[in-house]
Amino acid sequence: MCLYRIENSDTLFIDFWAAWCGPCRMFAPVFEGAAEKHADATFAKLDTEAQQEIAAALEIQWIPILMAFRGGVLVYREAGAMNAAGFDQLVEAVKALDVEEVRQQAAAAQAAHEAGGHADHDHGDHQH
C-alpha cells in the first residue's frame, strides 16, 4: 500500500514520528495545517514505533524526519521539525518541481550508480 501511494502520488510528504518524541508532537500541527492548506498534495504520517519494519527499511535513525516525493522520486529528506513558514515554503518548492525533469534526473542518477558498480559504497577514499 505505501509503495503504491509513493509511486502514484504527484506530490507526497511523509512525516516519520513517534508518540514519545517531543519535537514530533510540536511539528504535528504544522504538518496537519499544511495538509489542510495544500489539498493538491498528499500528506501521510508514519509512526516509527508501530511500523518498525518500514522505518528500518527506510533507514530512519532520527525523528522527526520529513520526506518529500515528487512524481514518485524522493526529492527531500531531512531530520528535525520546522516551523509553519519554513514547511510551507518547502511544500511550495516541491510542488513547483517539474515532474518529468525530476524523473529524468532520477533515472540518470540511477544509471550512473549502476554503471559505477559498488564504488559509491567506499566513502573513505573520495576526495571532495
C-alpha positions as protocol buffer text, in pm:
chain_id: "A"
residue {
  index: 1
  type: MET
  ca { x: 0 y: 0 z: 0 }
}
residue {
  index: 2
  type: CYS
  ca { x: 268 y: 252 z: 94 }
}
residue {
  index: 3
  type: LEU
  ca { x: 478 y: 193 z: -219 }
}
residue {
  index: 4
  type: TYR
  ca { x: 172 y: 228 z: -439 }
}
residue {
  index: 5
  type: ARG
  ca { x: 98 y: 569 z: -293 }
}
residue {
  index: 6
  type: ILE
  ca { x: 456 y: 687 z: -334 }
}
residue {
  index: 7
  type: GLU
  ca { x: 478 y: 572 z: -694 }
}
residue {
  index: 8
  type: ASN
  ca { x: 139 y: 713 z: -789 }
}
residue {
  index: 9
  type: SER
  ca { x: 133 y: 1037 z: -593 }
}
residue {
  index: 10
  type: ASP
  ca { x: 221 y: 1353 z: -777 }
}
residue {
  index: 11
  type: THR
  ca { x: 341 y: 1523 z: -457 }
}
residue {
  index: 12
  type: LEU
  ca { x: 374 y: 1332 z: -130 }
}
residue {
  index: 13
  type: PHE
  ca { x: 504 y: 1435 z: 212 }
}
residue {
  index: 14
  type: ILE
  ca { x: 566 y: 1177 z: 486 }
}
residue {
  index: 15
  type: ASP
  ca { x: 621 y: 1272 z: 849 }
}
residue {
  index: 16
  type: PHE
  ca { x: 805 y: 999 z: 1044 }
}
residue {
  index: 17
  type: TRP
  ca { x: 722 y: 1037 z: 1413 }
}
residue {
  index: 18
  type: ALA
  ca { x: 666 y: 863 z: 1746 }
}
residue {
  index: 19
  type: ALA
  ca { x: 437 y: 947 z: 2038 }
}
residue {
  index: 20
  type: TRP
  ca { x: 728 y: 986 z: 2284 }
}
residue {
  index: 21
  type: CYS
  ca { x: 908 y: 1239 z: 2060 }
}
residue {
  index: 22
  type: GLY
  ca { x: 862 y: 1599 z: 2178 }
}
residue {
  index: 23
  type: PRO
  ca { x: 972 y: 1767 z: 1851 }
}
residue {
  index: 24
  type: CYS
  ca { x: 739 y: 1529 z: 1664 }
}
residue {
  index: 25
  type: ARG
  ca { x: 445 y: 1645 z: 1875 }
}
residue {
  index: 26
  type: MET
  ca { x: 543 y: 2009 z: 1815 }
}
residue {
  index: 27
  type: PHE
  ca { x: 560 y: 1956 z: 1436 }
}
residue {
  index: 28
  type: ALA
  ca { x: 228 y: 1767 z: 1416 }
}
residue {
  index: 29
  type: PRO
  ca { x: 2 y: 2076 z: 1399 }
}
residue {
  index: 30
  type: VAL
  ca { x: 233 y: 2234 z: 1138 }
}
residue {
  index: 31
  type: PHE
  ca { x: 212 y: 1920 z: 923 }
}
residue {
  index: 32
  type: GLU
  ca { x: -164 y: 1888 z: 968 }
}
residue {
  index: 33
  type: GLY
  ca { x: -217 y: 2256 z: 887 }
}
residue {
  index: 34
  type: ALA
  ca { x: -19 y: 2221 z: 566 }
}
residue {
  index: 35
  type: ALA
  ca { x: -223 y: 1915 z: 472 }
}
residue {
  index: 36
  type: GLU
  ca { x: -541 y: 2121 z: 504 }
}
residue {
  index: 37
  type: LYS
  ca { x: -394 y: 2414 z: 311 }
}
residue {
  index: 38
  type: HIS
  ca { x: -243 y: 2210 z: 26 }
}
residue {
  index: 39
  type: ALA
  ca { x: -522 y: 1978 z: -86 }
}
residue {
  index: 40
  type: ASP
  ca { x: -337 y: 1920 z: -414 }
}
residue {
  index: 41
  type: ALA
  ca { x: -64 y: 1722 z: -232 }
}
residue {
  index: 42
  type: THR
  ca { x: -77 y: 1402 z: -28 }
}
residue {
  index: 43
  type: PHE
  ca { x: 33 y: 1409 z: 336 }
}
residue {
  index: 44
  type: ALA
  ca { x: 98 y: 1092 z: 536 }
}
residue {
  index: 45
  type: LYS
  ca { x: 227 y: 1019 z: 886 }
}
residue {
  index: 46
  type: LEU
  ca { x: 419 y: 706 z: 977 }
}
residue {
  index: 47
  type: ASP
  ca { x: 451 y: 606 z: 1343 }
}
residue {
  index: 48
  type: THR
  ca { x: 802 y: 460 z: 1361 }
}
residue {
  index: 49
  type: GLU
  ca { x: 715 y: 261 z: 1675 }
}
residue {
  index: 50
  type: ALA
  ca { x: 412 y: 95 z: 1517 }
}
residue {
  index: 51
  type: GLN
  ca { x: 579 y: 49 z: 1177 }
}
residue {
  index: 52
  type: GLN
  ca { x: 931 y: -51 z: 1279 }
}
residue {
  index: 53
  type: GLU
  ca { x: 994 y: -266 z: 969 }
}
residue {
  index: 54
  type: ILE
  ca { x: 916 y: 21 z: 733 }
}
residue {
  index: 55
  type: ALA
  ca { x: 1121 y: 264 z: 942 }
}
residue {
  index: 56
  type: ALA
  ca { x: 1416 y: 22 z: 935 }
}
residue {
  index: 57
  type: ALA
  ca { x: 1383 y: -36 z: 560 }
}
residue {
  index: 58
  type: LEU
  ca { x: 1394 y: 341 z: 505 }
}
residue {
  index: 59
  type: GLU
  ca { x: 1690 y: 374 z: 743 }
}
residue {
  index: 60
  type: ILE
  ca { x: 1507 y: 609 z: 979 }
}
residue {
  index: 61
  type: GLN
  ca { x: 1756 y: 671 z: 1260 }
}
residue {
  index: 62
  type: TRP
  ca { x: 1632 y: 1007 z: 1393 }
}
residue {
  index: 63
  type: ILE
  ca { x: 1287 y: 1154 z: 1428 }
}
residue {
  index: 64
  type: PRO
  ca { x: 1112 y: 1357 z: 1328 }
}
residue {
  index: 65
  type: ILE
  ca { x: 1215 y: 1302 z: 966 }
}
residue {
  index: 66
  type: LEU
  ca { x: 1030 y: 1453 z: 677 }
}
residue {
  index: 67
  type: MET
  ca { x: 1045 y: 1301 z: 330 }
}
residue {
  index: 68
  type: ALA
  ca { x: 902 y: 1460 z: 17 }
}
residue {
  index: 69
  type: PHE
  ca { x: 840 y: 1283 z: -311 }
}
residue {
  index: 70
  type: ARG
  ca { x: 760 y: 1441 z: -646 }
}
residue {
  index: 71
  type: GLY
  ca { x: 640 y: 1207 z: -919 }
}
residue {
  index: 72
  type: GLY
  ca { x: 742 y: 908 z: -708 }
}
residue {
  index: 73
  type: VAL
  ca { x: 1101 y: 1034 z: -666 }
}
residue {
  index: 74
  type: LEU
  ca { x: 1248 y: 1126 z: -327 }
}
residue {
  index: 75
  type: VAL
  ca { x: 1339 y: 1495 z: -351 }
}
residue {
  index: 76
  type: TYR
  ca { x: 1377 y: 1588 z: 18 }
}
residue {
  index: 77
  type: ARG
  ca { x: 1477 y: 1401 z: 333 }
}
residue {
  index: 78
  type: GLU
  ca { x: 1574 y: 1587 z: 649 }
}
residue {
  index: 79
  type: ALA
  ca { x: 1558 y: 1524 z: 1022 }
}
residue {
  index: 80
  type: GLY
  ca { x: 1416 y: 1782 z: 1258 }
}
residue {
  index: 81
  type: ALA
  ca { x: 1097 y: 1979 z: 1295 }
}
residue {
  index: 82
  type: MET
  ca { x: 1039 y: 2304 z: 1111 }
}
residue {
  index: 83
  type: ASN
  ca { x: 811 y: 2598 z: 1163 }
}
residue {
  index: 84
  type: ALA
  ca { x: 495 y: 2660 z: 959 }
}
residue {
  index: 85
  type: ALA
  ca { x: 651 y: 2923 z: 731 }
}
residue {
  index: 86
  type: GLY
  ca { x: 951 y: 2704 z: 652 }
}
residue {
  index: 87
  type: PHE
  ca { x: 736 y: 2400 z: 586 }
}
residue {
  index: 88
  type: ASP
  ca { x: 500 y: 2600 z: 366 }
}
residue {
  index: 89
  type: GLN
  ca { x: 799 y: 2719 z: 159 }
}
residue {
  index: 90
  type: LEU
  ca { x: 918 y: 2359 z: 126 }
}
residue {
  index: 91
  type: VAL
  ca { x: 574 y: 2238 z: 16 }
}
residue {
  index: 92
  type: GLU
  ca { x: 552 y: 2512 z: -248 }
}
residue {
  index: 93
  type: ALA
  ca { x: 906 y: 2438 z: -372 }
}
residue {
  index: 94
  type: VAL
  ca { x: 839 y: 2064 z: -404 }
}
residue {
  index: 95
  type: LYS
  ca { x: 506 y: 2123 z: -580 }
}
residue {
  index: 96
  type: ALA
  ca { x: 682 y: 2358 z: -825 }
}
residue {
  index: 97
  type: LEU
  ca { x: 934 y: 2093 z: -935 }
}
residue {
  index: 98
  type: ASP
  ca { x: 879 y: 1967 z: -1290 }
}
residue {
  index: 99
  type: VAL
  ca { x: 774 y: 1601 z: -1256 }
}
residue {
  index: 100
  type: GLU
  ca { x: 930 y: 1487 z: -1584 }
}
residue {
  index: 101
  type: GLU
  ca { x: 1258 y: 1664 z: -1507 }
}
residue {
  index: 102
  type: VAL
  ca { x: 1270 y: 1505 z: -1161 }
}
residue {
  index: 103
  type: ARG
  ca { x: 1208 y: 1160 z: -1311 }
}
residue {
  index: 104
  type: GLN
  ca { x: 1475 y: 1213 z: -1579 }
}
residue {
  index: 105
  type: GLN
  ca { x: 1729 y: 1323 z: -1319 }
}
residue {
  index: 106
  type: ALA
  ca { x: 1645 y: 1023 z: -1101 }
}
residue {
  index: 107
  type: ALA
  ca { x: 1682 y: 786 z: -1399 }
}
residue {
  index: 108
  type: ALA
  ca { x: 2017 y: 943 z: -1490 }
}
residue {
  index: 109
  type: ALA
  ca { x: 2140 y: 915 z: -1130 }
}
residue {
  index: 110
  type: GLN
  ca { x: 2028 y: 551 z: -1115 }
}
residue {
  index: 111
  type: ALA
  ca { x: 2205 y: 473 z: -1444 }
}
residue {
  index: 112
  type: ALA
  ca { x: 2524 y: 642 z: -1322 }
}
residue {
  index: 113
  type: HIS
  ca { x: 2506 y: 449 z: -995 }
}
residue {
  index: 114
  type: GLU
  ca { x: 2457 y: 119 z: -1177 }
}
residue {
  index: 115
  type: ALA
  ca { x: 2742 y: 196 z: -1419 }
}
residue {
  index: 116
  type: GLY
  ca { x: 2969 y: 277 z: -1125 }
}
residue {
  index: 117
  type: GLY
  ca { x: 2911 y: -56 z: -956 }
}
residue {
  index: 118
  type: HIS
  ca { x: 2995 y: -53 z: -588 }
}
residue {
  index: 119
  type: ALA
  ca { x: 3236 y: 243 z: -600 }
}
residue {
  index: 120
  type: ASP
  ca { x: 2984 y: 464 z: -421 }
}
residue {
  index: 121
  type: HIS
  ca { x: 2994 y: 240 z: -114 }
}
residue {
  index: 122
  type: ASP
  ca { x: 3360 y: 316 z: -38 }
}
residue {
  index: 123
  type: HIS
  ca { x: 3322 y: 663 z: 107 }
}
residue {
  index: 124
  type: GLY
  ca { x: 3664 y: 672 z: 271 }
}
residue {
  index: 125
  type: ASP
  ca { x: 3872 y: 721 z: -44 }
}
residue {
  index: 126
  type: HIS
  ca { x: 3675 y: 1000 z: -208 }
}
residue {
  index: 127
  type: GLN
  ca { x: 3825 y: 1347 z: -224 }
}
residue {
  index: 128
  type: HIS
  ca { x: 3599 y: 1650 z: -243 }
}
